[in-house]
Amino acid sequence: MKVKTAYVCQNCGSSSPKWLGKCPNCGTWNSLVEEVTVAQPSTSRTSGRGLLSHGARLASVKPLGQVEAKRQPRLQTPDGELNRVLGGGIVPGSVVLVGGEPGIGKSTLMLQLALSMPDKKVLYVSGEESAEQIKMRADRISPGAGQEVYLLTETQVDSIVVQAAQIKPDLVVIDSIQTLELAALESAPGSVSQVRESAAALVRFAKEQAVPVFLIGHITKEGALAGPKVLEHMVDTVIQFEGDRHLSYRLLRTVKNRFGASAELGMYEMVGEGLRQVTNPSEVLISQRDLDLSGFTVGVMLEGARPLLIESQALVSAAAYGTPQRTANGMDGRRLQMLLAVLEKRGGFRLGTQDVFLNIAGGLRIEDPGLDLAICAALVSSYADQPVHPSICFAGEVGLGGEIRAVHRVEQRIAEAARLGYKQIIVSGYQKEAIKKAKGITVRTATRLADVFPMLFAG
């Protein structure tokens, strides 16, 4: 057995034969750490026309039409928001990576999931907390539950796999993947090689035993999942738990999903007993106001297949310090700059000398261009200091020519606005065929941004 060392970047996982101050792959400084790699002696032999490792077996080749697709029913959990984010439930044998900031509620979410399935055997593996600490949290979340939840405080992957094979659980939760280690590797837990190989062993166990595995993962200060990027490629689903630790609402967002849509969103509220599902996020994301204020509008966006009503809050005032400020909270600042340029060029509003502050209520970060029209309306409302009638909402994308572009799934957006009691919705005039089925709400159309302004304050 030959022992070799290599310098591995703890940010991207690339290796170098010598130490470098800056990683040549990702450009991160002081991220190369020396790790011991064990090279096994070569035992390959010639077989047929190429090289075949000793003891290896050739896999059979089949035409695609002869492959039998066995459909296994998904495991439905009592958590409807989690089912939505996973694409309709947990797929047997799938590996799900759950990421999020420290203290956001990842462990609480997973422990709550384990406690909510009394008819399933769940193995909860913790490398960060003792069994007594987990028991205290379980009693706070659901007193008296957890008869089929088995706790294991272990960091050795080999031991975890052996214990899981003996218990034969229906679900395995690992908290967290950065604390695990393989005895065959000499690097420290949390290093690139340990995270990669530990995850590979757990993925292999999940596929062979058809047992779903949830891996809780840490994130870096930049907000990315810690460890090598290959970790996200190895797993089947990556979900991100987001939110401000100082606020009560949490968002569960799909980043990658091999078994469903990758743009779904679930919402929770952190309460004393754990996480409560928010089944109607639109009512939460719209603030309650006693007075009609200028600069407040409501737009309809889509997160995956879920329509959400989002409130845009704008404040436009004369610049007091010479250089106007442009501040956007909850959206890309460059998008705000573009909308301001369109309003000035196509709408005739002199915003170049104005301070502009924009806030998306509820702590969401939006990417749907269907909120452009609502944001422009909020900016004009604040600039003119006239409130938009509270019965109006918006759904439309604004182009550089000042045109109102069509948005996808406008029927769902209109239906959600009608369900929440809005009387009018302004959409693109290029979607007249799609809006004929609207019921319970008046649909007004516009093809140019200039045509929208007379509608804003008329009621």
C-alpha positions, 0 to 999 in steps of 0.5 A: 500500500502506497501512501500519498498526500495531496492538497485539496481545496476545501471550497471546490474540492480540486486537488494540487500536488503542492501547496498554493496560496490561491486555489487555481480552480475557484480562486479562493485564498488559503483553502488548500489543506493537505490530506492523506490519500491511500492508493491501493496496489494495482490488481487490474488484468487484461480481459477481452479487448481492455482492462478489467479489474480483478473480480469485477463483473460486466453489467448486462446491456439492454435496449431501452424498450426492454427495461421494466420501469417499476413504479414505487409509491411515494411515501406521503408525510403529514407535512403537506409543505414538504410533500409539495417541495419534494414533488409529491412525497418521498421517493423510496431510495432517494437521497435529499440534502437539506441546507440552511444557515445555523439556527434556521430550523433544519434539525427541528424540521427533520425531527418534526418529520420523524415524530409525525410518522408513528407508523414508520420506523425512523433512524435519526443519526446525530453527530452534533447533539446527544440523545438527551438533547434530542429527547428534550427537543422532541418533548417540546415538539410533540410530547409522548411521540417518537415510539418508532424513532430510533436515536443514534449518536455516531459519526463513523459511517461504517457503524451507521450503515451497519446499525441501519442494516440491522434496524431496517428503517423506513427513513434515515435522517443524518444530522449532519453530513459534515460531522461524519467520517470514514476510518479509511481516510485520515483527513478530519471530519468536514474535509472535502474527501470525508464529506464526499466519501461519506455521502457516497457510502450513504447514497450507496446504502440508500439505493441498495436498500431502497431507504430514503435518506435525508442529509442535513448540510451546513452552508458557508458564509456566502450561502452555498452548501459547505463541502465539495460541489460534487455533493450536490451532484450525488444526491437526488434532491437539494432543498434550501431552508431560508429565512431570517432567524429573527423573524418567524417565517421560514421558506423551504425552496427546491434547488434540485429535484430529479423526481419533480419540479425544481422551483417549488416553495413551502412556508413555515412559521416558527412557533414554540412547539416547532414549525407550523405549516403556512397553507396560505402564504398570500395572506401572510405576505400581504401586510395589513394596513389601516390607511391607504398609503402611497407606494404600496401595490400587490402583484401575483408571482409564481413559485413553481406551481404555487401562485403567491400575492406579494406586496411591493413597497416603494419610497421615492423622495428628492435626493438630499445629498446630491447623488441619488440612492438606489436600494432594493431589498428582496430583488436584484438591484440591477432590475430596479435600475432597469425599471427606473430607466424605463419609467423615465424614458417611456413614462416621462417621470423624472426619477434621476434626481430622486432617492428610490427605496424598494422593499418586497414584503415578507422577506422573500427574494423574488426572481419572477419578472411578472412582478415588474408591473406591480413594482412600476406601479408602486414607484409611480404611486410613491412619486405622485404621492397617490395611493393605488386603490387597494382592490387592484393587483398586477401581473405583467412583465415590463420590457425595455420599450415600455411594453407590458409583456405576457406572463406564463400561467396567467390563469392561475394568477388571476384565480389566486387574486380572485380567491383572496377578494381582489376586484381588479387585476391588470395584465398584459393585453397580449393575453386576451384569449387566456383571460376570458375564463376569469371569474369573480374578478375584473381583468383589465389589460394594457399593452404599454406602460403609459396605458397603465398609469390612468388606471392606477388611481381611478379605483 
